[in-house]
C-alpha cells in the first residue's frame, strides 16, 4: 500500500509538472517564483505601513498627555497676521521737484528689479524686505537732496573743480618732465610714467597719495566700502544704520554694484575719447589738424589703424562703377587717400627704424627758413619772446627793453599832448601838473637806461646821451625826444652781427618759426626707406589781377554793378566741410544791355579779398568790417543765415557809390572777386600767415591808441594814473630784466614751497575776491600751455591778451556769465535731464542694458586719432596768434595724453569725488578722513622719511 501510494504521488506529481511545463512553457517556473516573492513582499509592506500609522497615533496621544494645549488666542492671532498684512506706505516725494522725482523713482524701481528682486524671490516671497529697502533708499535720497539744497555750488564748479583738474595736469606734466628722453620711441613707458606720476603727487599733496587705491583692485574695494559706510551713517536713520544686515547689504550694493562700475567706465581712456568726440561733434573735421596728428604721433598702432581704414575705403572706391563727372570726384578721393596712406607708411617706417628726427633740428640744418623782419618781431608777442631770450643771452637786454619802453612812452605822451591841445582849444584851464608828470616820466626812462647809474646801460655814443640829457633839463619833453637814440638802438640791433643777424641763425629763431606756424614741413616724396626727406618752400604769393575786357571797362561812369548773395549751401570736399555762398551779379553795360551771372565763393575767399583791399586801402579798415570767424557750430543753419546777411551787408557797403568814388582803384579788385571764375587767392600760404601774424598787431596798436584817448573826467587824475602806470611799467621792466638774469620764479607762492609743488589755486590772492572764476580759468590755461616757461614780459602780455579775448567774446560780465551758467547747469530742469539720460543709458526702453564687449584695438586707435584731431581742430586761430601754434599743439596733446592712462584717470575721478563730498558736508572733517584713508600708501612713508633726513642734514 505504501509503495503504491508513493508511486501514485510521484506519478501524479510528475504528470502535473509535465502538464504545467507543456501548458505554460519552460520559463513558467521562474514566473511562479516571482509571484510568490511579490506576495511575500506586499504582505511585509502592508505590515510596516500599518505599524507606522498606529505608532504615530500612539506618540501623538502620549505628547498631548504630557504638554499643555495651545491657547486659542495665539492661534487666532497667527491666522489674522497671515490673512491681513498691512502694506507699508511709501512717500514718493524725494527732492521736492516733480521734474526730478518722477525719473528718479523709475531709476529706483529699475535698480531694485534688476539688482535685488531677481535673486531675492528665489529665497522668499515676503515683500516687506523689498519695501523696507526702497524706503531706506528714499530716506537717504531725501537727506542727500536736502543737504545739496543748502550748499552753494558755485565756488565748487567755478573754482574747486577747475583747480583740481589744473593740479592734476600739473602733476602729469611734472611726471613727464622727470622721464628721460627716449631714444627708442617704441619702448613702453606706462609703468615708469605712472610711478613718476604718483611720486609727483606725494610731493604736491604731501600727506596724500592715491596710488594704492588707483592701482590695487582689492584696496580700491576696501576704500569704497569705508566711504560708503560713512555715507550711510550720514544719510540713513539711526535705526537703519545700526541694523548690521541692512548696512552691510547696502554698503556692498553701493560700493561694488554702483560706484565701482561707474568709476571703471569714467576712467576708461576709450570711453573718454568717445566722450570728447561726442562733446565737439558739431565741429567739422579739420583736414590740416588730421594731417598734423598723423605727422606728430609716435604710436605706430594709431597709424596702422588709419592705414587699414584707408585701404578699406580705397577698395570700396575702386569697386564703384561710375562714369562722367563722378569719375573725377572718385579719382580725387582716391588720390587723397593714397596721400594719407603714404604719410602713414612713411611715419611708421621712421618710427620702427629709429630714424625719427627733430623737425626743429632738421629745419635748422637745411637752413631754408622764412625771414621775418625785425620791425615785425618787435611788435609781436610770440616773436618778441624768443628775440628777448636771445638778447638776454647776448647781454644786450637793456637795448631791447629801452626800445620797448620808449615805444610805450611815445604812445602815452602823444595822447597826453593831444589832450592838452584840446584843453587849450576849448579855452579850459590846463592842469599845471601835466608837463611835470611827462618830464618825470622821461627822466625816469633816462635814469634807468642811459645815465651813468643805469645797470645795465644802453650802449650808444656818449654825445647823443649828453645831448639828450641837456634837452631833458632845459626843454619840455616831447613824444619824439628819444627818437634819435631809439633809432640808433634799432639800427644796432638790426645790423650788428651779434644781434638780429645771429638771431636768424640760432635755434631760437627756428623755434620762433614753429610757434608762428611758419616752419616748413618735411616733404613725403622721399624714398621708401625714409631717407629722402626734404623741405618744400612756402610760396610767397603776390596780388595778381586778371584784367580782361570787363575789368578794363569798369571805369566808365555809365557802367553799374549790383551783387547780392542769393543762396547758401554746405559742401564736402576731401572730408572737409565748408559753406559756399552763391553771389548773383548784375552788370549794366554802356549800351544799355544787362548781363547776369552767378559766382560761388567761400568765407575764406571773402577773408582773403578783405585782407588784400585793406592792405592796399588802409582808410577802408575802420569802415569796412568783415563778419568774424566762428569755431563752434559754424555749419549751423541759423548761423549760416546770419553770416549770409552780414556778408550781403558787406557787399552792399563795398559797392556803395561813395566808396567807389573815394577809392576808384578799388574797382578792379571788386570785379576780379565777382567775376564768374574760380577765385585765385591773392596771397600764398606764407603771405597769408605773415598777414595774420602782423595785422592783429596793427589793430591792437590802434586799439591801444583809442583806449588811451578815452581820458577820465579829470585830466590831472588821468595824468597821475598815467604817470603811476609808466612808473610801474619801468619798474616792472627792470624787475623782468633782473628776474631773467637771476632766474627768480615768476610767481612767488604764499608758503615756502615752490609754486610747482603746490596746488594751482595756491597762486590766487586771498585778499582779492573779485574775478575768481576768470582768474582760475587763466591759471588753468597757464597750466595747459605751460606758460611759466615764457619770460615774465611775455607772460604778462599773454595774460592781458587772453583777458581781452575773453572780454571781447563775453564782455565785462564774464564772471557773471560763468556763475549764471553754473546756476543753469544745477537747475531742477537740468538735473532732471541728467537723471533721464542716466536712466535711458542704463535702462533703454526700461530694460537693463547689456555690458558692451571691449572694442577692437584698431577701432580704439582710430578713436584716439579722431579725438586728437577734434581737440586740435577746435582751437581758434586767435589763441595760436597769442601763445604760439607749437605751444598750442603741445598743450592740447598733453591734455589728451593725460587721459590715456587709466590709473591716472581713476585718481582724477577720486579727486573730484572727494571735493564733492567736502563741499557737500563741510561740517564734517572729510579732509582729515581722506588723509587717514590714503595713509596706507608706502610712498607717503618714504616721503616722510626723506623729509626727516633732509631736515636732519640741515
C-alpha positions, 0 to 999 in steps of 0.5 A, a space after each residue: 500500500 505504501 509503495 503504491 501510494 508513493 508511486 501514485 504521488 510521484 506519478 501524479 506529481 510528475 504528470 502535473 509538472 509535465 502538464 504545467 511545463 507543456 501548458 505554460 512553457 519552460 520559463 513558467 517556473 521562474 514566473 511562479 517564483 516571482 509571484 510568490 516573492 511579490 506576495 511575500 513582499 506586499 504582505 511585509 509592506 502592508 505590515 510596516 505601513 500599518 505599524 507606522 500609522 498606529 505608532 504615530 497615533 500612539 506618540 501623538 496621544 502620549 505628547 498631548 498627555 504630557 504638554 499643555 494645549 495651545 491657547 486659542 488666542 495665539 492661534 487666532 492671532 497667527 491666522 489674522 497676521 497671515 490673512 491681513 498684512 498691512 502694506 507699508 506706505 511709501 512717500 514718493 516725494 524725494 527732492 521736492 521737484 516733480 521734474 526730478 522725482 518722477 525719473 528718479 523713482 523709475 531709476 529706483 524701481 529699475 535698480 531694485 528689479 534688476 539688482 535685488 528682486 531677481 535673486 531675492 524671490 528665489 529665497 522668499 516671497 515676503 515683500 516687506 524686505 523689498 519695501 523696507 529697502 526702497 524706503 531706506 533708499 528714499 530716506 537717504 535720497 531725501 537727506 542727500 537732496 536736502 543737504 545739496 539744497 543748502 550748499 552753494 555750488 558755485 565756488 565748487 564748479 567755478 573754482 574747486 573743480 577747475 583747480 583740481 583738474 589744473 593740479 592734476 595736469 600739473 602733476 602729469 606734466 611734472 611726471 613727464 618732465 622727470 622721464 628721460 628722453 627716449 631714444 627708442 620711441 617704441 619702448 613702453 613707458 606706462 609703468 615708469 610714467 605712472 610711478 613718476 606720476 604718483 611720486 609727483 603727487 606725494 610731493 604736491 599733496 604731501 600727506 596724500 597719495 592715491 596710488 594704492 587705491 588707483 592701482 590695487 583692485 582689492 584696496 580700491 574695494 576696501 576704500 569704497 566700502 569705508 566711504 560708503 559706510 560713512 555715507 550711510 551713517 550720514 544719510 540713513 536713520 539711526 535705526 537703519 544704520 545700526 541694523 548690521 544686515 541692512 548696512 552691510 547689504 547696502 554698503 556692498 550694493 553701493 560700493 561694488 554694484 554702483 560706484 565701482 562700475 561707474 568709476 571703471 567706465 569714467 576712467 576708461 581712456 576709450 570711453 573718454 575719447 568717445 566722450 570728447 568726440 561726442 562733446 565737439 561733434 558739431 565741429 567739422 573735421 579739420 583736414 590740416 589738424 588730421 594731417 598734423 596728428 598723423 605727422 606728430 604721433 609716435 604710436 605706430 598702432 594709431 597709424 596702422 589703424 588709419 592705414 587699414 581704414 584707408 585701404 578699406 575705403 580705397 577698395 570700396 572706391 575702386 569697386 564703384 562703377 561710375 562714369 562722367 563727372 563722378 569719375 573725377 570726384 572718385 579719382 580725387 578721393 582716391 588720390 587723397 587717400 593714397 596721400 594719407 596712406 603714404 604719410 602713414 607708411 612713411 611715419 611708421 617706417 621712421 618710427 620702427 627704424 629709429 630714424 625719427 628726427 627733430 623737425 626743429 633740428 632738421 629745419 635748422 640744418 637745411 637752413 631754408 627758413 622764412 625771414 621775418 623782419 625785425 620791425 615785425 618781431 618787435 611788435 609781436 608777442 610770440 616773436 618778441 619772446 624768443 628775440 628777448 631770450 636771445 638778447 638776454 643771452 647776448 647781454 644786450 637786454 637793456 637795448 631791447 627793453 629801452 626800445 620797448 619802453 620808449 615805444 610805450 612812452 611815445 604812445 602815452 605822451 602823444 595822447 597826453 599832448 593831444 589832450 592838452 591841445 584840446 584843453 587849450 582849444 576849448 579855452 579850459 584851464 590846463 592842469 599845471 601838473 601835466 608837463 611835470 608828470 611827462 618830464 618825470 616820466 622821461 627822466 625816469 626812462 633816462 635814469 634807468 637806461 642811459 645815465 651813468 647809474 643805469 645797470 645795465 646801460 644802453 650802449 650808444 655814443 656818449 654825445 647823443 646821451 649828453 645831448 639828450 640829457 641837456 634837452 631833458 633839463 632845459 626843454 619840455 619833453 616831447 613824444 619824439 625826444 628819444 627818437 634819435 637814440 631809439 633809432 640808433 638802438 634799432 639800427 644796432 640791433 638790426 645790423 650788428 652781427 651779434 644781434 638780429 643777424 645771429 638771431 636768424 641763425 640760432 635755434 631760437 629763431 627756428 623755434 620762433 618759426 614753429 610757434 608762428 606756424 611758419 616752419 616748413 614741413 618735411 616733404 613725403 616724396 622721399 624714398 621708401 626707406 625714409 631717407 629722402 626727406 626734404 623741405 618744400 618752400 612756402 610760396 610767397 604769393 603776390 596780388 595778381 589781377 586778371 584784367 580782361 575786357 570787363 575789368 578794363 571797362 569798369 571805369 566808365 561812369 555809365 557802367 553799374 554793378 549790383 551783387 547780392 548773395 542769393 543762396 547758401 549751401 554746405 559742401 564736402 570736399 576731401 572730408 572737409 566741410 565748408 559753406 559756399 555762398 552763391 553771389 548773383 551779379 548784375 552788370 549794366 553795360 554802356 549800351 544799355 544791355 544787362 548781363 547776369 551771372 552767378 559766382 560761388 565763393 567761400 568765407 575764406 575767399 571773402 577773408 582773403 579779398 578783405 585782407 588784400 583791399 585793406 592792405 592796399 586801402 588802409 582808410 577802408 579798415 575802420 569802415 569796412 568790417 568783415 563778419 568774424 570767424 566762428 569755431 563752434 557750430 559754424 555749419 549751423 543753419 541759423 548761423 549760416 543765415 546770419 553770416 549770409 546777411 552780414 556778408 550781403 551787408 558787406 557787399 552792399 557797403 563795398 559797392 556803395 557809390 561813395 566808396 567807389 568814388 573815394 577809392 576808384 582803384 578799388 574797382 578792379 579788385 571788386 570785379 576780379 572777386 565777382 567775376 564768374 571764375 574760380 577765385 585765385 587767392 591773392 596771397 600764398 600760404 606764407 603771405 597769408 600767415 605773415 598777414 595774420 601774424 602782423 595785422 592783429 598787431 596793427 589793430 591792437 596798436 590802434 586799439 591801444 591808441 583809442 583806449 588811451 584817448 578815452 581820458 577820465 573826467 579829470 585830466 590831472 587824475 588821468 595824468 597821475 594814473 598815467 604817470 603811476 602806470 609808466 612808473 610801474 611799467 619801468 619798474 616792472 621792466 627792470 624787475 623782468 630784466 633782473 628776474 631773467 638774469 637771476 632766474 627768480 620764479 615768476 610767481 612767488 607762492 604764499 608758503 615756502 614751497 615752490 609754486 610747482 609743488 603746490 596746488 594751482 589755486 595756491 597762486 590766487 590772492 586771498 585778499 582779492 575776491 573779485 574775478 575768481 572764476 576768470 582768474 582760475 580759468 587763466 591759471 588753468 590755461 597757464 597750466 595747459 600751455 605751460 606758460 611759466 616757461 615764457 619770460 615774465 614780459 611775455 607772460 604778462 602780455 599773454 595774460 592781458 591778451 587772453 583777458 581781452 579775448 575773453 572780454 571781447 567774446 563775453 564782455 565785462 560780465 564774464 564772471 557773471 556769465 560763468 556763475 549764471 551758467 553754473 546756476 543753469 547747469 544745477 537747475 531742477 530742469 537740468 538735473 532732471 535731464 541728467 537723471 533721464 539720460 542716466 536712466 535711458 543709458 542704463 535702462 533703454 526702453 526700461 530694460 537693463 542694458 547689456 555690458 558692451 564687449 571691449 572694442 577692437 584695438 584698431 577701432 580704439 586707435 582710430 578713436 584716439 586719432 579722431 579725438 586728437 584731431 577734434 581737440 586740435 581742430 577746435 582751437 581758434 586761430 586767435 589763441 595760436 596768434 597769442 601763445 604760439 601754434 607749437 605751444 598750442 599743439 603741445 598743450 592740447 596733446 598733453 591734455 589728451 595724453 593725460 587721459 590715456 592712462 587709466 590709473 591716472 584717470 581713476 585718481 582724477 575721478 577720486 579727486 573730484 569725488 572727494 571735493 564733492 563730498 567736502 563741499 557737500 558736508 563741510 561740517 564734517 572733517 572729510 579732509 582729515 578722513 581722506 588723509 587717514 584713508 590714503 595713509 596706507 600708501 608706502 610712498 607717503 612713508 618714504 616721503 616722510 622719511 626723506 623729509 626727516 633726513 633732509 631736515 636732519 642734514 640741515 
